[in-house]
Amino acid sequence: MNESEFDKKATDTLLRIEQGIEESGADIDFEAAGGILTLEFANGTKIIVNKQGAARQIWVAAKSGGYHYGFVDGQWINDQGGGELMSELSRFIREQSDEEVNLG
């Protein structure tokens, strides 16, 4: 995948995350700027989701750790454990904020 294709896929994914959070009705504030999506929860903790163009990955920083996702067969897959981005991010949100958001 070239840089332009990566940027489009990653940007679309960040927008899907924002839309999923909005539609869930969960009490989560978020801000997107420069390829970085910051989710902030009522308890003051955050999850950061960002595009890493040089690595062609989406990186997630959560309370539980840092995770890297590459685009494989139409999905963003965790290169450390094989999990899919949207399902893992839904779990990270639930664990960190007790909010139910189904991004999958």
Backbone as JSON Lines, residues from 0, in Angstrom:
{"i":0,"aa":"M","n":[0.85,-1.17,0.0],"ca":[0.0,0.0,0.0],"c":[0.9,1.23,0.0]}
{"i":1,"aa":"N","n":[0.59,2.17,-0.89],"ca":[1.4,3.38,-0.92],"c":[0.92,4.38,0.15]}
{"i":2,"aa":"E","n":[1.63,5.48,0.26],"ca":[1.34,6.45,1.33],"c":[-0.06,7.05,1.2]}
{"i":3,"aa":"S","n":[-0.47,7.33,-0.03],"ca":[-1.79,7.92,-0.25],"c":[-2.91,6.94,0.14]}
{"i":4,"aa":"E","n":[-2.75,5.68,-0.24],"ca":[-3.75,4.66,0.12],"c":[-3.81,4.48,1.63]}
{"i":5,"aa":"F","n":[-2.64,4.44,2.26],"ca":[-2.59,4.31,3.72],"c":[-3.33,5.48,4.36]}
{"i":6,"aa":"D","n":[-3.01,6.69,3.93],"ca":[-3.6,7.88,4.55],"c":[-5.12,7.85,4.43]}
{"i":7,"aa":"K","n":[-5.64,7.47,3.27],"ca":[-7.09,7.4,3.1],"c":[-7.71,6.35,4.01]}
{"i":8,"aa":"K","n":[-7.14,5.14,4.05],"ca":[-7.68,4.06,4.89],"c":[-7.62,4.44,6.37]}
{"i":9,"aa":"A","n":[-6.51,5.0,6.8],"ca":[-6.35,5.38,8.21],"c":[-7.29,6.52,8.58]}
{"i":10,"aa":"T","n":[-7.41,7.52,7.72],"ca":[-8.31,8.65,7.98],"c":[-9.76,8.16,8.05]}
{"i":11,"aa":"D","n":[-10.15,7.3,7.12],"ca":[-11.51,6.74,7.15],"c":[-11.76,5.97,8.44]}
{"i":12,"aa":"T","n":[-10.75,5.25,8.91],"ca":[-10.88,4.48,10.15],"c":[-11.07,5.39,11.35]}
{"i":13,"aa":"L","n":[-10.29,6.47,11.43],"ca":[-10.45,7.41,12.54],"c":[-11.84,8.03,12.52]}
{"i":14,"aa":"L","n":[-12.34,8.34,11.33],"ca":[-13.7,8.89,11.21],"c":[-14.75,7.86,11.65]}
{"i":15,"aa":"R","n":[-14.55,6.59,11.31],"ca":[-15.47,5.53,11.77],"c":[-15.48,5.43,13.28]}
{"i":16,"aa":"I","n":[-14.32,5.59,13.91],"ca":[-14.25,5.54,15.37],"c":[-15.05,6.7,15.96]}
{"i":17,"aa":"E","n":[-14.84,7.91,15.44],"ca":[-15.59,9.08,15.91],"c":[-17.1,8.85,15.76]}
{"i":18,"aa":"Q","n":[-17.5,8.38,14.6],"ca":[-18.92,8.16,14.33],"c":[-19.49,7.1,15.28]}
{"i":19,"aa":"G","n":[-18.76,6.04,15.52],"ca":[-19.22,4.99,16.42],"c":[-19.4,5.5,17.85]}
{"i":20,"aa":"I","n":[-18.5,6.35,18.28],"ca":[-18.61,6.93,19.63],"c":[-19.83,7.84,19.71]}
{"i":21,"aa":"E","n":[-20.0,8.7,18.69],"ca":[-21.16,9.59,18.68],"c":[-22.47,8.8,18.72]}
{"i":22,"aa":"E","n":[-22.56,7.76,17.9],"ca":[-23.79,6.97,17.81],"c":[-24.05,6.16,19.07]}
{"i":23,"aa":"S","n":[-23.02,5.86,19.83],"ca":[-23.19,5.04,21.03],"c":[-23.88,5.79,22.16]}
{"i":24,"aa":"G","n":[-23.78,7.13,22.14],"ca":[-24.33,7.92,23.22],"c":[-23.5,7.89,24.49]}
{"i":25,"aa":"A","n":[-22.32,7.27,24.42],"ca":[-21.44,7.19,25.6],"c":[-20.9,8.57,25.96]}
{"i":26,"aa":"D","n":[-20.61,8.75,27.23],"ca":[-20.07,10.02,27.74],"c":[-18.56,10.04,27.51]}
{"i":27,"aa":"I","n":[-18.18,10.26,26.25],"ca":[-16.77,10.29,25.86],"c":[-16.54,11.54,25.04]}
{"i":28,"aa":"D","n":[-15.59,12.36,25.47],"ca":[-15.2,13.52,24.68],"c":[-14.09,13.09,23.74]}
{"i":29,"aa":"F","n":[-14.08,13.63,22.53],"ca":[-12.99,13.3,21.63],"c":[-12.62,14.5,20.8]}
{"i":30,"aa":"E","n":[-11.36,14.5,20.36],"ca":[-10.84,15.58,19.54],"c":[-9.92,14.97,18.5]}
{"i":31,"aa":"A","n":[-10.08,15.39,17.26],"ca":[-9.23,14.91,16.18],"c":[-8.44,16.09,15.6]}
{"i":32,"aa":"A","n":[-7.14,15.89,15.44],"ca":[-6.3,16.92,14.85],"c":[-5.01,16.27,14.35]}
{"i":33,"aa":"G","n":[-4.66,16.55,13.11],"ca":[-3.4,16.1,12.57],"c":[-3.18,14.6,12.58]}
{"i":34,"aa":"G","n":[-4.23,13.84,12.34],"ca":[-4.09,12.39,12.32],"c":[-4.05,11.74,13.69]}
{"i":35,"aa":"I","n":[-4.4,12.52,14.71],"ca":[-4.43,12.01,16.09],"c":[-5.84,12.18,16.64]}
{"i":36,"aa":"L","n":[-6.4,11.09,17.14],"ca":[-7.73,11.11,17.76],"c":[-7.54,10.85,19.25]}
{"i":37,"aa":"T","n":[-7.95,11.81,20.06],"ca":[-7.83,11.69,21.51],"c":[-9.21,11.46,22.11]}
{"i":38,"aa":"L","n":[-9.37,10.36,22.83],"ca":[-10.61,10.05,23.53],"c":[-10.38,10.36,25.0]}
{"i":39,"aa":"E","n":[-11.26,11.16,25.6],"ca":[-11.12,11.52,27.01],"c":[-12.37,11.09,27.76]}
{"i":40,"aa":"F","n":[-12.15,10.45,28.89],"ca":[-13.24,9.87,29.67],"c":[-13.51,10.68,30.93]}
{"i":41,"aa":"A","n":[-14.69,10.46,31.52],"ca":[-15.12,11.2,32.72],"c":[-14.14,11.02,33.87]}
{"i":42,"aa":"N","n":[-13.43,9.89,33.92],"ca":[-12.48,9.66,35.01],"c":[-11.13,10.32,34.78]}
{"i":43,"aa":"G","n":[-11.02,11.1,33.68],"ca":[-9.8,11.85,33.4],"c":[-8.77,11.09,32.58]}
{"i":44,"aa":"T","n":[-8.98,9.81,32.3],"ca":[-8.02,9.06,31.51],"c":[-8.29,9.27,30.02]}
{"i":45,"aa":"K","n":[-7.31,8.9,29.2],"ca":[-7.41,9.1,27.76],"c":[-6.95,7.86,27.01]}
{"i":46,"aa":"I","n":[-7.42,7.74,25.79],"ca":[-6.89,6.8,24.81],"c":[-6.53,7.64,23.59]}
{"i":47,"aa":"I","n":[-5.33,7.42,23.06],"ca":[-4.86,8.13,21.88],"c":[-4.79,7.14,20.72]}
{"i":48,"aa":"V","n":[-5.4,7.51,19.6],"ca":[-5.35,6.7,18.38],"c":[-4.73,7.58,17.31]}
{"i":49,"aa":"N","n":[-3.64,7.12,16.69],"ca":[-3.01,7.96,15.68],"c":[-2.44,7.19,14.51]}
{"i":50,"aa":"K","n":[-2.34,7.91,13.39],"ca":[-1.76,7.36,12.18],"c":[-0.24,7.45,12.27]}
{"i":51,"aa":"Q","n":[0.43,6.38,11.89],"ca":[1.88,6.36,11.8],"c":[2.24,6.07,10.35]}
{"i":52,"aa":"G","n":[2.36,7.15,9.56],"ca":[2.57,7.02,8.12],"c":[3.82,6.25,7.74]}
{"i":53,"aa":"A","n":[4.93,6.52,8.41],"ca":[6.19,5.85,8.05],"c":[6.09,4.34,8.24]}
{"i":54,"aa":"A","n":[5.36,3.91,9.27],"ca":[5.2,2.47,9.55],"c":[3.98,1.89,8.85]}
{"i":55,"aa":"R","n":[3.13,2.75,8.26],"ca":[1.87,2.33,7.65],"c":[1.0,1.58,8.66]}
{"i":56,"aa":"Q","n":[0.9,2.17,9.85],"ca":[0.14,1.55,10.94],"c":[-0.73,2.58,11.63]}
{"i":57,"aa":"I","n":[-1.7,2.08,12.38],"ca":[-2.44,2.88,13.35],"c":[-1.97,2.43,14.72]}
{"i":58,"aa":"W","n":[-1.6,3.39,15.55],"ca":[-1.12,3.09,16.9],"c":[-2.16,3.54,17.91]}
{"i":59,"aa":"V","n":[-2.31,2.74,18.97],"ca":[-3.24,3.05,20.06],"c":[-2.46,3.05,21.36]}
{"i":60,"aa":"A","n":[-2.62,4.12,22.13],"ca":[-2.05,4.2,23.47],"c":[-3.21,4.22,24.45]}
{"i":61,"aa":"A","n":[-3.31,3.18,25.26],"ca":[-4.38,3.05,26.26],"c":[-3.72,2.81,27.61]}
{"i":62,"aa":"K","n":[-4.53,2.84,28.64],"ca":[-4.03,2.58,29.99],"c":[-3.35,1.22,30.07]}
{"i":63,"aa":"S","n":[-3.86,0.25,29.3],"ca":[-3.33,-1.11,29.33],"c":[-2.05,-1.29,28.53]}
{"i":64,"aa":"G","n":[-1.68,-0.3,27.7],"ca":[-0.44,-0.41,26.94],"c":[-0.52,0.26,25.58]}
{"i":65,"aa":"G","n":[0.51,0.01,24.78],"ca":[0.59,0.54,23.42],"c":[0.42,-0.58,22.42]}
{"i":66,"aa":"Y","n":[-0.31,-0.31,21.34],"ca":[-0.66,-1.33,20.36],"c":[-0.47,-0.79,18.95]}
{"i":67,"aa":"H","n":[0.02,-1.63,18.05],"ca":[0.27,-1.25,16.66],"c":[-0.55,-2.13,15.74]}
{"i":68,"aa":"Y","n":[-1.24,-1.51,14.77],"ca":[-2.14,-2.22,13.87],"c":[-1.74,-1.95,12.42]}
{"i":69,"aa":"G","n":[-1.48,-3.02,11.68],"ca":[-1.2,-2.92,10.25],"c":[-2.42,-3.38,9.47]}
{"i":70,"aa":"F","n":[-2.54,-2.9,8.23],"ca":[-3.7,-3.23,7.41],"c":[-3.45,-4.56,6.7]}
{"i":71,"aa":"V","n":[-4.24,-5.58,7.04],"ca":[-4.08,-6.93,6.52],"c":[-5.45,-7.46,6.09]}
{"i":72,"aa":"D","n":[-5.57,-7.86,4.84],"ca":[-6.82,-8.46,4.34],"c":[-8.06,-7.64,4.69]}
{"i":73,"aa":"G","n":[-7.96,-6.32,4.53],"ca":[-9.11,-5.45,4.73],"c":[-9.4,-5.05,6.17]}
{"i":74,"aa":"Q","n":[-8.51,-5.4,7.1],"ca":[-8.71,-5.04,8.51],"c":[-7.41,-4.54,9.12]}
{"i":75,"aa":"W","n":[-7.55,-3.74,10.17],"ca":[-6.39,-3.3,10.94],"c":[-6.13,-4.36,12.02]}
{"i":76,"aa":"I","n":[-4.99,-5.04,11.91],"ca":[-4.68,-6.18,12.77],"c":[-3.49,-5.85,13.67]}
{"i":77,"aa":"N","n":[-3.63,-6.17,14.95],"ca":[-2.59,-5.95,15.96],"c":[-1.39,-6.84,15.64]}
{"i":78,"aa":"D","n":[-0.23,-6.22,15.42],"ca":[0.95,-7.01,15.06],"c":[1.57,-7.71,16.26]}
{"i":79,"aa":"Q","n":[1.04,-7.46,17.46],"ca":[1.57,-8.11,18.65],"c":[0.72,-9.28,19.1]}
{"i":80,"aa":"G","n":[-0.58,-9.27,18.75],"ca":[-1.44,-10.33,19.23],"c":[-2.46,-10.83,18.23]}
{"i":81,"aa":"G","n":[-2.56,-10.16,17.08],"ca":[-3.46,-10.61,16.05],"c":[-4.9,-10.14,16.16]}
{"i":82,"aa":"G","n":[-5.23,-9.33,17.19],"ca":[-6.59,-8.84,17.35],"c":[-6.92,-7.74,16.35]}
{"i":83,"aa":"E","n":[-8.2,-7.52,16.13],"ca":[-8.68,-6.5,15.19],"c":[-8.9,-5.18,15.93]}
{"i":84,"aa":"L","n":[-8.51,-4.07,15.29],"ca":[-8.52,-2.75,15.92],"c":[-9.86,-2.39,16.55]}
{"i":85,"aa":"M","n":[-10.96,-2.48,15.82],"ca":[-12.23,-1.98,16.32],"c":[-12.71,-2.78,17.53]}
{"i":86,"aa":"S","n":[-12.55,-4.09,17.49],"ca":[-12.99,-4.89,18.64],"c":[-12.09,-4.64,19.85]}
{"i":87,"aa":"E","n":[-10.78,-4.54,19.62],"ca":[-9.88,-4.27,20.74],"c":[-10.1,-2.87,21.31]}
{"i":88,"aa":"L","n":[-10.31,-1.88,20.45],"ca":[-10.55,-0.53,20.94],"c":[-11.85,-0.46,21.74]}
{"i":89,"aa":"S","n":[-12.87,-1.17,21.3],"ca":[-14.12,-1.24,22.08],"c":[-13.85,-1.77,23.48]}
{"i":90,"aa":"R","n":[-13.03,-2.82,23.56],"ca":[-12.68,-3.4,24.86],"c":[-11.86,-2.43,25.7]}
{"i":91,"aa":"F","n":[-10.88,-1.76,25.08],"ca":[-10.07,-0.78,25.83],"c":[-10.94,0.32,26.42]}
{"i":92,"aa":"I","n":[-11.91,0.8,25.63],"ca":[-12.82,1.85,26.1],"c":[-13.62,1.34,27.3]}
{"i":93,"aa":"R","n":[-14.17,0.15,27.19],"ca":[-14.97,-0.43,28.28],"c":[-14.11,-0.6,29.54]}
{"i":94,"aa":"E","n":[-12.91,-1.15,29.38],"ca":[-12.04,-1.38,30.54],"c":[-11.62,-0.08,31.21]}
{"i":95,"aa":"Q","n":[-11.42,0.94,30.4],"ca":[-10.88,2.19,30.93],"c":[-11.95,3.15,31.43]}
{"i":96,"aa":"S","n":[-13.19,3.04,30.9],"ca":[-14.19,4.05,31.24],"c":[-15.53,3.48,31.71]}
{"i":97,"aa":"D","n":[-15.72,2.17,31.62],"ca":[-17.0,1.53,31.9],"c":[-18.1,1.97,30.93]}
{"i":98,"aa":"E","n":[-17.74,2.55,29.81],"ca":[-18.71,2.93,28.77],"c":[-18.75,1.8,27.74]}
{"i":99,"aa":"E","n":[-19.95,1.47,27.26],"ca":[-20.12,0.46,26.23],"c":[-20.17,1.12,24.86]}
{"i":100,"aa":"V","n":[-19.18,0.83,24.05],"ca":[-19.12,1.32,22.68],"c":[-18.76,0.13,21.81]}
{"i":101,"aa":"N","n":[-19.62,-0.18,20.85],"ca":[-19.35,-1.3,19.95],"c":[-18.91,-0.73,18.61]}
{"i":102,"aa":"L","n":[-17.61,-0.71,18.38],"ca":[-17.08,-0.18,17.13],"c":[-16.98,-1.23,16.04]}
{"i":103,"aa":"G","n":[-17.14,-2.5,16.42],"ca":[-16.98,-3.61,15.47],"c":[-18.11,-3.67,14.54]}
